[in-house]
Every structure is written in C-alpha cells, then in structure tokens.
C-alpha cells in the first residue's frame, strides 16, 4: 500500500528533494515513489508524493535528516508521518466557505459585486435566479454570468502560471468549470472548453504534471475534446523526456481509462488534426501492450 507524504518547503529546497529521492530510488530498487504534486497552504509551498509503505520510514528519515519539513497538521498526526492530502484540501475548502459566509451577510447588490470581482460564478447564477433580489440585481447577474466564469478561468490560469505550487489547485478549479453541469444547462460549452484547454496548457511540456494530465484524460464530465488534447500533451511530454518515459508509461497504463479515450475519439476525433489523432492512437496502443 502506498502512503502520501506532504512536505512544506522553500523554493530552493525542491532540487535537493528531487536529488535525494532520485538517489534513494537508485540505491533501493524496491522503492516506489510517485510523481510530485504541488500546492500551497497559506504562505507555505507544499509538495506531496506517494511512497510504498515498506520504504516509508526510510524516505521520512532521509528527508528529516536533510532538514526538510514534513507537514504535521495536528498533534495526532505528529505521531505519524503518513500525512493525507485531503488535510490540505479540507483547509482550502474551509477558507473558501468562510469567504462565502462573509459575502452572504452583504446586500444582494454587494454580494453580486463581490462575486463578479472574484469570479464566483456559482453565486452570480444563484443571485440571477432569486426573485427576492429585485429586478436590477437579477438582470445584472444574468448579464454577467459569462464575465464571472471567464474571471474564474483567468484567475485560476494566472495563478498556475505564476507558481508551480499553484498548478494543482488551478487545474482543480479549471476542471470544475469545464465539467460543471449547471454551466452546460446554460449552454456555456464554449467557455467550458476554454477552461479545459487552459488546464492542459498549464501542464504543457512539464514532466511533473503528467499526473494532472492523466486526471484530465480520465474526466468524463468535461468536453471529450479536452480529454484528447490532454492525451496528446501526455504523449508529447514523455517524448520530450525520454529518460522518464518508461516510468510514466507504466503509471499511465495503470491509471488511464483507455476505454473512455477510445469513446472520446469516436465522439470528437474529427475535431482534432489528423496528426493529433495519430499521436493519441499510438499512445493508446502502447498503453494497451503494458496492461
């Protein structure tokens, strides 16, 4: 069984951690370490990865001996270094919920202004449906739904561009927009495709983001063209980093939903250039041989 380790690091410590784990993998053949995921908690940069349980103590001891801080959210977890990523997610969700609670105490007009500024399109849609808000607020909300969605997309995308530690949370937000059933009901498919393409773009050319590309590939809620674009980008990334190709293909063969990708190709393949269809088909064939 694999266990998750979450580290609180400084930017300059990232290379040290990668080199340390690389050395451990080379010296201990039984170690299984996943790709990194990046995030933030307050002002802190976070890195998380999975390691097989048999080698957990070895990895933890080496990290601690090199002065790397392992995140310990509460006293109970201080006794156990097997930190779960959902501790981070829960904290982020709590902050978002608190923001919405504060906004809900404002007048509908102020709530709408606050939501538009922050790209909180869910609140804008909610305000547009509530007859108690008055004609002016309802109309303004309806007219600015697109603006709120686009603001959410741009804020998430720019945050991911600014810091590698924000890419995971940015992809989460963009995937939420791309797969939101309420937005489909409002016929916002074009904007949703834009959100999905932005998510793929954040992972472009980065071998550390293959886990996010796999997540995008497997997401059946988003426009299928986005899943295919992520598939093509995954193939391009491993071609760019041939020294890691075998490792990444092994992970992908265990996690990529090939059946869904074939369905996506049948549904929206004609929207892709022929060369991209060929890249996707070639990757699928390679993965099938590994399964």
Secondary structure as the mmCIF struct_conf table of DSSP 4:
data_model
#
loop_
_struct_conf.conf_type_id
_struct_conf.id
_struct_conf.beg_label_comp_id
_struct_conf.beg_label_asym_id
_struct_conf.beg_label_seq_id
_struct_conf.end_label_comp_id
_struct_conf.end_label_asym_id
_struct_conf.end_label_seq_id
STRN STRN1 UNK A 2 UNK A 9
TURN_TY1_P TURN_TY1_P1 UNK A 11 UNK A 12
HELX_RH_AL_P HELX_RH_AL_P1 UNK A 13 UNK A 27
TURN_TY1_P TURN_TY1_P2 UNK A 29 UNK A 30
STRN STRN2 UNK A 33 UNK A 33
STRN STRN3 UNK A 37 UNK A 41
TURN_TY1_P TURN_TY1_P3 UNK A 42 UNK A 43
STRN STRN4 UNK A 44 UNK A 52
HELX_RH_3T_P HELX_RH_3T_P1 UNK A 53 UNK A 55
HELX_RH_AL_P HELX_RH_AL_P2 UNK A 56 UNK A 65
TURN_TY1_P TURN_TY1_P4 UNK A 66 UNK A 67
HELX_LH_PP_P HELX_LH_PP_P1 UNK A 68 UNK A 68
STRN STRN5 UNK A 69 UNK A 70
HELX_LH_PP_P HELX_LH_PP_P2 UNK A 71 UNK A 71
BEND BEND1 UNK A 74 UNK A 74
TURN_TY1_P TURN_TY1_P5 UNK A 75 UNK A 75
HELX_RH_3T_P HELX_RH_3T_P2 UNK A 76 UNK A 79
TURN_TY1_P TURN_TY1_P6 UNK A 85 UNK A 85
HELX_RH_AL_P HELX_RH_AL_P3 UNK A 86 UNK A 104
TURN_TY1_P TURN_TY1_P7 UNK A 105 UNK A 105
BEND BEND2 UNK A 106 UNK A 106
HELX_RH_AL_P HELX_RH_AL_P4 UNK A 108 UNK A 118
TURN_TY1_P TURN_TY1_P8 UNK A 119 UNK A 119
HELX_RH_AL_P HELX_RH_AL_P5 UNK A 121 UNK A 129
HELX_RH_3T_P HELX_RH_3T_P3 UNK A 131 UNK A 133
HELX_RH_AL_P HELX_RH_AL_P6 UNK A 135 UNK A 143
TURN_TY1_P TURN_TY1_P9 UNK A 144 UNK A 144
HELX_RH_AL_P HELX_RH_AL_P7 UNK A 145 UNK A 162
HELX_RH_3T_P HELX_RH_3T_P4 UNK A 164 UNK A 166
HELX_RH_AL_P HELX_RH_AL_P8 UNK A 167 UNK A 179
HELX_RH_AL_P HELX_RH_AL_P9 UNK A 181 UNK A 185
TURN_TY1_P TURN_TY1_P10 UNK A 186 UNK A 187
HELX_RH_AL_P HELX_RH_AL_P10 UNK A 189 UNK A 203
TURN_TY1_P TURN_TY1_P11 UNK A 204 UNK A 205
HELX_RH_3T_P HELX_RH_3T_P5 UNK A 207 UNK A 209
HELX_RH_AL_P HELX_RH_AL_P11 UNK A 210 UNK A 218
TURN_TY1_P TURN_TY1_P12 UNK A 220 UNK A 221
BEND BEND3 UNK A 222 UNK A 222
HELX_RH_AL_P HELX_RH_AL_P12 UNK A 224 UNK A 240
TURN_TY1_P TURN_TY1_P13 UNK A 241 UNK A 241
HELX_RH_AL_P HELX_RH_AL_P13 UNK A 242 UNK A 255
HELX_RH_AL_P HELX_RH_AL_P14 UNK A 258 UNK A 268
HELX_RH_3T_P HELX_RH_3T_P6 UNK A 269 UNK A 271
BEND BEND4 UNK A 272 UNK A 272
HELX_RH_AL_P HELX_RH_AL_P15 UNK A 274 UNK A 290
#
